[in-house]
Amino acid sequence: MILIKSQNEIAQMRQAGRIVAEFLEAIREKIRPGISTAELDAFAYAFITKRNARPAFKGYRGFPASLCTSINSEVVHGIPSPKRILKEGDIISIDVGAIHNGFVGDGAWTFPVGRVSDETQRLLDATEGALMAAIAQARVGKYLEDISGAVQDYAEARGYAVVREYVGHGVGRSMHEEPQIPNYRQGKRGPQLRPGMVLAIEPMVNQGVWQTRTLRDKWTVVTQDGKLSAHFEHTVAVTEGEPEILTRL
């Protein structure tokens, strides 16, 4: 069942989303060669808790950290570690959730570490572009398939593949609510979008094949061919007018 949020609930989600947006802006200045992903995670915990919120990921289904930090060929769910040191030319997906007054904000951004190659930057630009194309479809009267198709069309037109095993989702009092939001067409329109739906839209786009595998830690998902992957995510409210991005300043 898709839970429709009231105006008051969306106002609460706006606060949670702002914490996520402010964090993703702040972490940008921390990402540099030589820093460990454990240091980024410690920064996240302090940042979120100082704002009377708590990290949505920490302890979720046993996940051990406040952030998912996924480097290069890691797609999602990378576990922060003092042994994972960022290097010049890397890319890192920072996926973060914050719970404030019982509501979840969920967002992700893939950042360059220092200077990256033009080829790598094109992947980042294409994935961010796919996210924004999908958000533009989050309007009353559209269908879930319109969001999914926008991601697939945008990414594939630029020579990339979209991950199929992991999807976006509804979000509210729980981090994962209905509906699931694939990043590719499934041949059915799915539910029609209505005011009050709140969706975490999150393209995961690969340089090579779309297939992935999970490492022995049972969390970290990597591309099957070892090529780069990027991940961008916003929490978006469907309104009577323009889609409202709750995780953007």
C-alpha positions in Angstrom: 0.0 0.0 0.0 1.3 3.4 -1.0 1.1 5.8 2.0 -0.1 9.3 1.0 1.4 12.1 3.2 -0.5 15.0 4.6 0.8 18.6 4.2 1.9 18.4 7.9 3.7 15.2 7.3 5.5 16.6 4.2 6.5 19.6 6.3 8.1 17.2 8.8 9.8 15.4 6.0 11.1 18.7 4.7 13.0 19.1 7.9 14.5 15.6 7.7 15.4 16.3 4.1 17.1 19.6 4.9 19.4 17.8 7.3 20.4 15.4 4.5 20.9 18.2 2.1 23.0 20.2 4.5 25.1 17.1 5.3 25.8 16.3 1.6 26.9 19.9 1.1 29.2 19.8 4.2 30.7 16.4 3.4 31.8 17.8 0.0 34.5 19.7 1.8 35.7 16.6 3.7 36.2 14.4 0.6 39.9 14.6 -0.4 42.8 12.2 -1.0 44.1 10.7 2.2 40.9 10.6 4.3 39.3 7.3 5.3 35.7 6.4 4.9 35.6 5.8 8.7 36.4 9.5 9.2 33.6 10.5 6.9 31.2 8.2 8.8 32.2 9.7 12.1 31.6 13.2 10.7 28.2 12.0 9.5 27.2 10.7 12.9 28.2 13.9 14.7 26.6 16.1 12.1 23.2 14.3 12.2 23.0 13.9 15.9 23.8 17.5 16.6 20.6 18.4 14.7 18.4 16.4 17.0 18.2 13.6 14.4 19.6 10.1 14.2 21.2 8.2 11.3 18.6 6.2 9.5 21.1 3.6 8.3 22.9 2.7 11.5 21.6 -0.6 12.7 19.1 -0.9 9.9 19.0 -4.6 9.1 22.3 -4.8 10.9 24.1 -2.2 8.9 27.1 -1.1 11.1 27.5 2.6 10.0 25.8 5.9 9.5 26.8 6.2 5.8 27.1 3.9 2.8 30.4 4.8 1.2 30.8 3.1 -2.2 34.1 3.7 -4.1 34.7 3.4 -7.8 33.2 0.0 -8.9 31.2 -0.3 -5.7 27.5 0.5 -6.6 25.8 0.8 -3.2 26.1 -0.3 0.5 29.8 0.1 0.9 30.8 -0.1 4.6 33.0 2.7 6.0 36.4 1.5 7.3 39.6 3.1 8.6 41.4 0.9 6.0 39.6 2.5 3.0 41.6 5.6 2.2 40.5 7.8 -0.7 42.9 8.4 -3.5 43.2 11.1 -6.2 41.0 10.2 -9.1 38.6 8.0 -7.1 34.8 8.6 -7.0 32.8 7.9 -3.9 29.0 7.6 -3.5 27.9 9.0 -0.1 24.4 7.6 0.7 22.9 9.0 3.9 19.6 9.0 5.8 18.4 11.1 8.7 15.4 10.5 11.0 13.9 13.7 12.4 10.7 13.7 14.5 9.9 10.2 13.2 10.3 11.0 9.5 13.1 9.9 7.1 15.1 12.0 4.6 17.2 9.9 2.2 19.7 11.1 -0.3 23.0 10.3 -2.1 25.6 12.0 -4.2 28.7 10.7 -6.0 31.7 12.9 -5.5 35.0 13.1 -7.3 38.1 12.8 -5.1 40.4 15.5 -6.3 40.6 15.6 -10.1 39.0 12.8 -12.1 39.3 11.9 -15.8 36.9 13.4 -18.3 35.5 9.9 -18.9 34.7 9.6 -15.2 33.2 13.0 -15.0 30.9 12.1 -17.9 29.5 9.2 -15.9 28.8 11.5 -12.9 27.1 14.1 -15.1 25.0 11.4 -16.8 23.8 9.9 -13.6 22.9 13.3 -12.1 21.2 14.1 -15.3 19.2 10.8 -15.2 18.1 11.7 -11.7 16.9 15.1 -12.7 15.1 13.7 -15.8 13.3 11.2 -13.5 12.3 13.9 -11.0 10.8 16.0 -13.8 8.3 13.1 -14.3 7.2 13.0 -10.6 3.9 14.9 -11.4 0.3 14.2 -10.7 -1.2 12.1 -13.5 2.1 10.5 -14.6 2.8 6.9 -13.8 5.7 5.2 -12.0 6.9 3.8 -15.4 7.4 7.4 -16.5 10.0 7.9 -13.8 11.7 4.6 -14.5 11.7 5.2 -18.2 13.3 8.6 -17.9 16.3 7.2 -16.0 16.8 4.4 -18.6 16.4 6.7 -21.6 18.7 9.3 -20.3 21.5 6.9 -19.2 21.3 4.6 -22.2 21.3 7.4 -24.7 24.7 8.3 -23.3 26.1 4.8 -23.5 25.6 3.7 -19.9 23.7 0.9 -18.2 21.3 1.2 -15.3 21.5 -1.3 -12.4 18.4 -3.5 -12.2 18.8 -5.4 -9.0 18.4 -2.3 -6.8 15.6 0.3 -7.0 14.2 3.5 -5.5 11.3 3.5 -3.1 8.7 5.3 -1.2 9.8 6.9 2.0 8.1 8.4 5.1 8.1 7.1 8.6 9.9 4.1 7.3 13.0 4.3 5.1 11.6 1.8 2.6 7.9 2.1 1.7 5.9 1.2 -1.3 6.2 1.7 -4.2 9.5 0.3 -5.5 10.9 2.4 -8.3 13.0 0.6 -10.8 15.4 2.5 -13.0 14.3 0.8 -16.1 11.0 0.0 -17.9 9.2 -3.1 -16.8 6.5 -3.0 -19.5 3.7 -1.9 -17.1 2.6 1.6 -16.1 2.5 0.9 -12.4 0.6 3.2 -10.0 -0.5 6.7 -11.1 1.2 9.4 -9.2 -0.9 11.4 -6.7 -0.3 14.4 -4.5 1.2 13.4 -1.2 3.4 10.6 -2.5 7.0 10.9 -1.4 9.6 9.0 -3.4 13.3 8.3 -3.0 14.4 8.4 -6.6 17.9 7.0 -7.1 19.5 6.0 -10.4 22.5 3.7 -10.1 24.4 3.9 -13.5 27.4 1.8 -14.6 30.1 2.4 -17.2 29.9 -1.2 -18.3 27.3 -3.9 -17.9 24.3 -3.5 -15.6 24.9 -6.7 -13.7 26.3 -6.6 -10.1 27.4 -8.9 -7.4 27.7 -8.7 -3.6 31.0 -9.1 -1.8 31.7 -11.5 1.1 30.8 -8.8 3.7 27.1 -9.4 2.5 26.6 -5.7 2.0 28.9 -4.1 -0.6 27.5 -4.3 -4.1 30.0 -4.0 -7.0 29.8 -4.0 -10.8 30.2 -7.4 -12.2 32.8 -6.2 -14.7 34.8 -4.0 -12.3 33.9 -0.8 -14.1 32.8 2.4 -12.4 29.4 3.1 -11.0 27.7 6.3 -9.9 24.7 6.8 -7.6 22.5 9.9 -7.1 19.4 10.2 -5.0 16.8 12.8 -3.9 13.7 12.5 -1.7 10.9 14.0 -3.8 7.3 15.0 -2.9 4.6 14.8 -5.6 2.5 18.0 -5.3 -0.3 19.6 -7.3 2.4 21.5 -9.1 6.1 21.1 -9.6 7.9 18.1 -7.9 9.4 19.3 -4.6 12.9 18.0 -3.9 13.0 17.7 -0.1 16.8 16.9 0.0 18.0 20.0 -1.8 18.9 23.3 -0.2 
